[in-house]
Amino acid sequence: MEKKRWVRLDNASNIFLAARNETDTKVFRLSAEMTEIIDPVLLQSALQATYKEYPLFHNVLRRGIFWYYLEERLGTPKVQPETSPPCSPIYHYDKREFLFRVLYHKDRIHLEVFHALTDGTGALWFFEDLLTEYVRLRQAKVLESLDKPEQREKADLEDSFKRYFSKKKKYARIEASIDPLKKYKEKELADDKKPLEKKPKAASVYHVKGEKTADHRLRVIEISVPLKETLTLARKENVSLTIYMTALYMLAVYRVKEDKSKDTTITMSIPINLRQFFPSVSVRNFFSTTIVSYTFKPDKEDYLPELYATLARQFEARLQKDALEKRLKQFIAFEFNPLTRIIFRPIKDGILRLVNYFIKKKITIAMSNLGRVKLPEGMEKYVKQTFFYTAAIRPQFCLISYQETLTISFTSPFVETDIHREFVRLLTEKGVPVVMDVNRVSREEME
């Protein structure tokens, strides 16, 4: 009998396992709205073909004495009709369950992934290949114009954290890769002599409160806007799309706050895809996070110009080589510290849970920009739109673009939608047409 293969978890995965709970499931979802009702038989065939190409997705989570680890599972995952709320728990202790699921409902295909398996980029690669294979099977007789995509370059099981940040490794130069993030005019940044503000203390950070949904169901709001028009607005302000949307969302949170008599510090957590800076095609987690902040003063009226500039400075400073190196090497050092390695796993879980608790105290809201979905030419006839969002313990939003549409998906553990209404108002005031869809979460709404 062949011995099952096992793989050590990457550096980012352990915190997800320690911090997960029934509300914060650490599950995220990618969806595609197709032009036809889904055929589950063909979707299953597409899943089987895609699954063979992604060895990482063959693994289940196991608990060791000192660390969690991934173990190969035999068998094939099955597609399922969608019956549970979005981003429901995937990982359950000591159950050899796959760490992802493929769901379908009417004309939509969903891929849900437990974040300990992979990040948004790794999941997006899998999802793009799944959609391509499904369309190929569904339209087999009329797809002569759909070119067969080239084999995707990827390294399924490579741990890029260890490759670049362990003491024995040296990473590539990354200065040139940071250039796309410097959207502010260099002259304006040079002329702005303000020192970079210190990171706010946890006690001073504003936290959004509201009525929790009764069954931990996510409040999901999906809005669609023209990508070109939105990018034009961001370029007019000389900032990236990420910074532009971050600024609008932070302002929306402040606008709905009832008491504005005192200074209000709002922070946002943003994941950074490290593949932008370090040559890596790993399917596994390879990202970091940064927290940006802004303090709203009650005597100001027009916040946005200063907000754009403040966020741009913070992004530039925190994405420098030294800042990235320092943060990531600290995490790697903790994982491979001789004392840490001999501490029993339940104790490590407790330590990481405590670390996560203090990190949460410093965060008001969160966002994630997954970027553009890339499908073979001709697929636009069969894939109408794509969506991306995550489980949430605080209000947050995710960006994903496909063809000429930017989709912004808001998730929240609260029933209230006032922040999202204000965000939409900020966009429409700038002339951006918005299409919106809201799910039902309360008993009153469902009735």
C-alpha positions as CSV (number, residue, x, y, z in Angstrom):
1,M,0.0,0.0,0.0
2,E,1.4,3.4,-1.0
3,K,2.2,5.7,1.8
4,K,0.2,9.0,1.8
5,R,2.2,12.1,1.2
6,W,2.1,14.9,3.6
7,V,3.2,18.6,3.4
8,R,4.0,21.1,6.2
9,L,1.6,24.1,6.3
10,D,2.9,27.4,5.0
11,N,3.6,30.3,7.3
12,A,0.2,32.1,6.7
13,S,-2.0,29.1,7.3
14,N,-1.4,28.5,11.0
15,I,-3.0,31.8,12.0
16,F,-6.2,30.9,10.0
17,L,-6.5,27.6,11.9
18,A,-6.1,29.3,15.3
19,A,-8.4,32.2,14.6
20,R,-11.3,30.4,12.8
21,N,-14.7,30.1,14.4
22,E,-18.4,29.7,13.4
23,T,-18.6,33.4,12.4
24,D,-15.1,33.9,11.0
25,T,-14.9,30.7,9.0
26,K,-11.8,31.8,7.0
27,V,-13.6,30.8,3.9
28,F,-13.7,32.8,0.7
29,R,-15.8,32.5,-2.4
30,L,-15.3,33.0,-6.1
31,S,-18.4,32.9,-8.3
32,A,-19.2,33.2,-12.0
33,E,-22.6,34.1,-13.5
34,M,-22.9,32.1,-16.8
35,T,-25.2,32.7,-19.7
36,E,-27.0,29.3,-19.3
37,I,-28.3,27.2,-16.4
38,I,-25.6,25.0,-15.0
39,D,-25.3,21.4,-16.0
40,P,-24.1,19.5,-12.9
41,V,-22.9,16.5,-14.8
42,L,-20.7,18.5,-17.0
43,L,-19.5,20.6,-14.1
44,Q,-18.5,17.4,-12.3
45,S,-16.5,16.3,-15.4
46,A,-14.8,19.7,-15.5
47,L,-14.0,19.5,-11.8
48,Q,-12.4,16.1,-12.2
49,A,-10.2,17.3,-15.1
50,T,-9.1,20.5,-13.2
51,Y,-8.6,18.7,-9.9
52,K,-6.0,16.4,-11.6
53,E,-3.9,19.4,-12.4
54,Y,-3.8,20.8,-8.9
55,P,-2.1,18.4,-6.4
56,L,-2.4,20.9,-3.6
57,F,-6.2,20.6,-3.7
58,H,-5.9,16.8,-3.1
59,N,-5.0,17.5,0.5
60,V,-6.9,17.5,3.8
61,L,-5.8,19.0,7.1
62,R,-4.5,16.9,9.9
63,R,-3.5,17.8,13.5
64,G,0.0,16.8,14.6
65,I,1.6,17.0,18.1
66,F,3.5,20.2,17.2
67,W,1.9,21.6,14.0
68,Y,-0.9,21.1,11.6
69,Y,0.0,19.5,8.3
70,L,-1.6,18.7,4.9
71,E,-2.1,15.0,4.0
72,E,-3.0,13.7,0.5
73,R,-6.5,12.2,0.3
74,L,-7.6,9.6,-2.2
75,G,-10.9,10.1,-4.1
76,T,-12.5,12.9,-6.1
77,P,-14.5,15.9,-4.9
78,K,-18.1,16.1,-5.9
79,V,-20.0,19.2,-7.1
80,Q,-23.0,20.1,-4.9
81,P,-26.1,22.2,-5.3
82,E,-25.9,25.3,-3.1
83,T,-28.0,24.8,0.0
84,S,-26.1,26.5,2.8
85,P,-25.3,30.2,3.4
86,P,-22.2,31.6,1.6
87,C,-18.8,30.8,3.1
88,S,-20.1,28.2,5.6
89,P,-17.4,26.3,7.5
90,I,-15.4,23.9,5.4
91,Y,-12.8,22.6,7.9
92,H,-13.9,20.4,10.8
93,Y,-11.5,18.9,13.3
94,D,-10.3,15.4,12.5
95,K,-12.6,15.0,9.5
96,R,-10.8,14.1,6.3
97,E,-12.7,16.6,4.2
98,F,-11.5,18.5,1.2
99,L,-10.6,22.1,1.9
100,F,-12.7,23.4,-1.0
101,R,-16.1,22.9,-2.5
102,V,-17.6,23.5,-5.9
103,L,-21.3,24.6,-5.8
104,Y,-23.9,25.5,-8.4
105,H,-27.2,27.4,-8.3
106,K,-29.2,28.2,-11.4
107,D,-26.7,30.0,-13.6
108,R,-23.9,30.4,-11.1
109,I,-20.8,28.3,-10.3
110,H,-19.2,28.9,-6.9
111,L,-15.8,27.8,-5.6
112,E,-15.4,28.1,-1.8
113,V,-12.0,27.6,-0.3
114,F,-10.6,27.4,3.3
115,H,-7.9,30.0,3.5
116,A,-5.4,27.6,5.1
117,L,-5.2,25.8,1.7
118,T,-4.4,28.7,-0.6
119,D,-4.9,32.4,-1.1
120,G,-7.1,34.3,-3.5
121,T,-4.5,34.0,-6.4
122,G,-4.1,30.3,-6.1
123,A,-7.9,29.8,-5.9
124,L,-8.4,32.1,-8.9
125,W,-6.1,30.0,-11.0
126,F,-8.1,26.9,-10.2
127,F,-11.4,28.7,-10.8
128,E,-10.3,30.1,-14.2
129,D,-9.2,26.6,-15.3
130,L,-12.5,25.1,-14.0
131,L,-14.6,27.6,-15.9
132,T,-12.6,27.1,-19.1
133,E,-13.0,23.3,-18.9
134,Y,-16.7,23.5,-18.1
135,V,-17.4,25.8,-21.1
136,R,-15.2,23.6,-23.3
137,L,-17.4,20.6,-22.4
138,R,-20.7,22.4,-22.5
139,Q,-20.0,23.9,-25.9
140,A,-17.9,21.1,-27.4
141,K,-19.5,21.2,-30.8
142,V,-19.3,25.0,-31.3
143,L,-16.1,26.0,-29.7
144,E,-13.7,25.8,-32.6
145,S,-12.9,29.5,-32.0
146,L,-12.0,29.0,-28.4
147,D,-8.2,28.4,-28.4
148,K,-6.9,25.8,-26.0
149,P,-5.1,27.8,-23.3
150,E,-1.4,27.2,-22.7
151,Q,-0.4,25.1,-19.8
152,R,-0.4,27.3,-16.7
153,E,3.0,27.8,-15.1
154,K,2.6,27.0,-11.4
155,A,4.3,25.3,-8.5
156,D,1.6,23.5,-6.5
157,L,3.4,22.6,-3.3
158,E,6.2,25.2,-3.2
159,D,6.4,27.2,0.1
160,S,7.5,30.6,-1.1
161,F,7.6,32.0,2.4
162,K,10.4,29.5,3.2
163,R,12.1,30.0,-0.1
164,Y,12.4,33.8,0.3
165,F,12.4,34.5,4.0
166,S,14.2,31.7,5.8
167,K,17.7,32.6,7.0
168,K,19.3,30.3,4.5
169,K,17.6,32.0,1.5
170,K,18.0,35.3,-0.2
171,Y,15.2,36.9,-2.1
172,A,15.3,38.7,-5.5
173,R,15.5,42.5,-5.8
174,I,12.0,43.9,-5.8
175,E,12.4,47.7,-6.2
176,A,11.3,47.7,-9.9
177,S,8.2,45.6,-9.0
178,I,7.0,48.3,-6.7
179,D,6.8,51.0,-9.4
180,P,3.2,50.2,-10.4
181,L,2.0,51.0,-6.9
182,K,3.4,54.5,-6.9
183,K,0.4,56.2,-8.5
184,Y,0.9,59.5,-6.9
185,K,2.8,62.0,-8.9
186,E,6.4,61.9,-7.7
187,K,6.6,65.7,-7.5
188,E,3.5,65.8,-5.2
189,L,5.1,63.1,-3.0
190,A,8.4,65.0,-2.9
191,D,6.7,68.3,-2.1
192,D,4.6,66.7,0.7
193,K,7.0,67.0,3.6
194,K,4.6,65.6,6.2
195,P,6.2,62.7,8.1
196,L,4.5,59.4,7.9
197,E,2.0,59.2,10.7
198,K,2.6,56.7,13.4
199,K,0.4,53.6,13.5
200,P,-2.6,54.3,15.8
201,K,-2.9,52.5,19.1
202,A,-5.6,49.9,19.4
203,A,-7.5,51.9,22.0
204,S,-8.0,54.8,19.6
205,V,-9.2,52.8,16.6
206,Y,-12.9,53.1,15.8
207,H,-14.9,49.8,15.6
208,V,-18.2,49.4,13.7
209,K,-21.0,47.9,15.7
210,G,-24.4,46.7,14.6
211,E,-27.1,44.0,14.9
212,K,-25.7,40.6,14.2
213,T,-27.5,38.3,11.8
214,A,-29.4,35.6,13.6
215,D,-27.6,32.5,12.2
216,H,-24.2,33.9,11.5
217,R,-25.3,34.4,7.9
218,L,-23.3,36.9,5.9
219,R,-24.8,40.1,4.7
220,V,-23.7,40.1,1.1
221,I,-24.1,43.1,-1.2
222,E,-22.9,43.0,-4.8
223,I,-22.5,46.1,-6.9
224,S,-21.3,46.3,-10.5
225,V,-19.7,49.4,-12.0
226,P,-18.0,50.1,-15.3
227,L,-14.3,49.3,-14.9
228,K,-13.0,52.0,-17.3
229,E,-15.0,54.8,-15.8
230,T,-13.9,53.9,-12.3
231,L,-10.2,53.6,-13.3
232,T,-10.5,57.0,-14.9
233,L,-11.7,58.5,-11.6
234,A,-8.8,56.9,-9.7
235,R,-6.2,58.2,-12.3
236,K,-7.6,61.7,-12.0
237,E,-6.6,61.5,-8.3
238,N,-3.3,59.9,-9.3
239,V,-3.9,56.9,-7.1
240,S,-4.4,53.2,-7.8
241,L,-7.8,51.6,-7.9
242,T,-7.1,50.0,-4.5
243,I,-6.3,53.3,-2.8
244,Y,-9.2,55.0,-4.5
245,M,-11.8,52.5,-3.3
246,T,-10.2,52.3,0.2
247,A,-10.5,56.0,0.6
248,L,-14.2,56.0,-0.4
249,Y,-15.0,53.1,1.9
250,M,-13.2,54.7,4.9
251,L,-15.1,58.0,4.2
252,A,-18.4,56.0,4.0
253,V,-17.8,54.4,7.4
254,Y,-17.1,57.8,8.9
255,R,-20.1,59.5,7.4
256,V,-22.6,57.0,9.0
257,K,-20.9,57.3,12.4
258,E,-23.4,59.1,14.7
259,D,-21.0,60.9,17.0
260,K,-18.5,63.0,15.1
261,S,-17.7,65.4,17.9
262,K,-14.2,63.9,18.4
263,D,-11.3,62.8,16.2
264,T,-12.1,59.3,14.6
265,T,-9.3,57.0,13.6
266,I,-10.4,54.4,11.0
267,T,-8.0,51.7,9.9
268,M,-8.2,49.2,7.1
269,S,-6.5,45.8,6.7
270,I,-5.4,45.0,3.1
271,P,-3.8,41.8,1.9
272,I,-0.7,42.1,-0.4
273,N,-0.1,39.5,-3.1
274,L,3.7,38.9,-2.7
275,R,3.9,37.4,-6.2
276,Q,3.9,41.0,-7.4
277,F,7.3,41.5,-5.8
278,F,8.9,38.0,-5.5
279,P,9.2,35.7,-8.5
280,S,6.8,32.9,-7.5
281,V,4.1,30.7,-9.2
282,S,3.2,28.9,-6.0
283,V,-0.4,27.9,-5.7
284,R,-0.1,28.0,-1.9
285,N,-0.6,31.0,0.3
286,F,1.9,33.7,-0.5
287,F,0.7,37.1,0.8
288,S,1.2,39.6,3.5
289,T,-1.1,42.2,5.0
290,T,-0.8,45.9,5.7
291,I,-2.9,48.3,7.8
292,V,-3.5,51.8,6.6
293,S,-5.2,54.5,8.7
294,Y,-6.6,58.0,8.7
295,T,-7.9,60.2,11.5
296,F,-11.0,62.2,10.6
297,K,-11.2,65.6,12.2
298,P,-14.7,67.0,13.1
299,D,-13.9,70.5,11.8
300,K,-13.1,69.4,8.2
301,E,-15.5,69.2,5.3
302,D,-13.6,67.8,2.2
303,Y,-11.6,64.8,3.4
304,L,-10.9,63.0,0.1
305,P,-7.8,64.9,-1.2
306,E,-5.9,64.5,2.1
307,L,-7.2,60.9,2.4
308,Y,-5.8,59.9,-1.0
309,A,-2.4,61.5,-0.2
310,T,-2.2,59.9,3.3
311,L,-3.1,56.4,2.0
312,A,-0.6,56.7,-0.9
313,R,2.2,57.6,1.5
314,Q,1.4,54.8,3.8
315,F,1.2,52.2,0.9
316,E,4.5,53.4,-0.5
317,A,6.3,53.2,2.9
318,R,5.0,49.8,3.9
319,L,5.6,48.1,0.6
320,Q,9.3,49.0,0.6
321,K,11.8,46.2,0.5
322,D,13.0,46.7,4.1
323,A,9.5,46.9,5.5
324,L,8.4,43.7,3.8
325,E,11.5,41.9,4.7
326,K,11.3,42.8,8.4
327,R,7.7,41.8,8.8
328,L,7.9,38.5,7.0
329,K,11.2,37.4,8.5
330,Q,9.7,37.9,12.0
331,F,6.9,35.4,11.2
332,I,9.3,32.9,9.7
333,A,11.7,33.2,12.7
334,F,8.8,32.5,15.1
335,E,7.8,29.4,13.1
336,F,11.3,27.9,13.0
337,N,12.5,29.0,16.4
338,P,13.9,25.9,18.2
339,L,11.7,26.7,21.3
340,T,8.6,27.2,19.2
341,R,9.1,24.0,17.4
342,I,9.0,21.9,20.6
343,I,5.9,23.6,22.0
344,F,2.8,21.5,21.7
345,R,0.3,22.5,19.0
346,P,-2.6,23.4,21.3
347,I,-0.3,25.9,23.1
348,K,0.8,27.4,19.8
349,D,-2.9,27.7,18.8
350,G,-3.5,29.7,22.0
351,I,-0.6,32.0,21.3
352,L,-1.7,32.6,17.8
353,R,-5.3,33.1,18.9
354,L,-4.0,35.8,21.3
355,V,-2.0,37.5,18.6
356,N,-5.0,37.5,16.3
357,Y,-7.1,39.1,19.1
358,F,-4.7,42.0,19.5
359,I,-4.5,42.4,15.7
360,K,-8.3,42.6,15.5
361,K,-8.3,45.4,18.0
362,K,-6.3,47.6,15.5
363,I,-8.6,47.1,12.6
364,T,-11.9,48.9,11.7
365,I,-12.6,47.4,8.3
366,A,-10.9,45.3,5.6
367,M,-10.7,45.0,1.8
368,S,-9.1,42.7,-0.8
369,N,-8.5,43.4,-4.5
370,L,-8.1,40.1,-6.4
371,G,-7.5,41.9,-9.7
372,R,-8.6,40.8,-13.2
373,V,-10.1,37.4,-14.2
374,K,-8.2,36.1,-17.2
375,L,-10.1,33.6,-19.4
376,P,-9.3,32.4,-23.0
377,E,-10.6,34.5,-25.8
378,G,-14.2,33.6,-26.7
379,M,-15.2,32.8,-23.1
380,E,-17.0,36.1,-22.7
381,K,-19.9,34.5,-24.7
382,Y,-20.5,32.1,-21.9
383,V,-19.3,33.9,-18.7
384,K,-21.3,37.0,-18.0
385,Q,-19.7,38.2,-14.7
386,T,-17.5,37.2,-11.8
387,F,-17.7,37.8,-8.0
388,F,-15.4,37.4,-5.1
389,Y,-16.0,37.8,-1.3
390,T,-14.9,36.4,2.0
391,A,-16.4,35.6,5.4
392,A,-16.4,38.6,7.6
393,I,-16.2,39.5,11.3
394,R,-16.3,43.2,10.4
395,P,-17.6,45.2,7.4
396,Q,-15.3,44.7,4.4
397,F,-15.4,44.6,0.6
398,C,-13.6,42.7,-2.2
399,L,-12.8,43.8,-5.8
400,I,-12.6,41.6,-8.9
401,S,-12.9,42.6,-12.5
402,Y,-13.8,40.7,-15.7
403,Q,-14.1,42.2,-19.2
404,E,-15.4,45.8,-18.7
405,T,-17.1,45.3,-15.3
406,L,-15.7,45.9,-11.8
407,T,-17.6,43.9,-9.2
408,I,-17.5,45.2,-5.6
409,S,-18.8,42.7,-3.1
410,F,-19.5,43.8,0.5
411,T,-19.7,41.3,3.3
412,S,-20.7,42.0,6.9
413,P,-21.8,40.2,10.1
414,F,-24.3,42.9,10.6
415,V,-27.9,43.4,9.3
416,E,-27.4,47.1,8.6
417,T,-26.6,48.4,5.1
418,D,-26.0,52.1,5.9
419,I,-22.2,52.0,5.1
420,H,-22.9,50.4,1.8
421,R,-25.6,52.9,0.8
422,E,-23.2,55.7,1.6
423,F,-20.4,54.1,-0.5
424,V,-22.8,53.8,-3.4
425,R,-23.8,57.4,-2.9
426,L,-20.2,58.5,-3.1
427,L,-19.8,56.7,-6.5
428,T,-23.1,57.9,-8.0
429,E,-22.2,61.5,-7.0
430,K,-19.2,61.1,-9.2
431,G,-21.3,60.0,-12.1
432,V,-20.6,56.2,-11.9
433,P,-23.6,54.0,-12.8
434,V,-24.2,51.3,-10.2
435,V,-26.1,48.0,-10.4
436,M,-26.8,46.5,-6.9
437,D,-28.0,43.2,-5.5
438,V,-28.6,42.5,-1.8
439,N,-29.2,39.1,-0.1
440,R,-31.8,38.6,2.7
441,V,-30.4,37.9,6.2
442,S,-33.1,38.8,8.8
443,R,-36.4,37.0,9.4
444,E,-38.3,40.1,8.4
445,E,-36.5,40.3,5.0
446,M,-37.1,36.6,4.3
447,E,-40.8,37.0,5.1
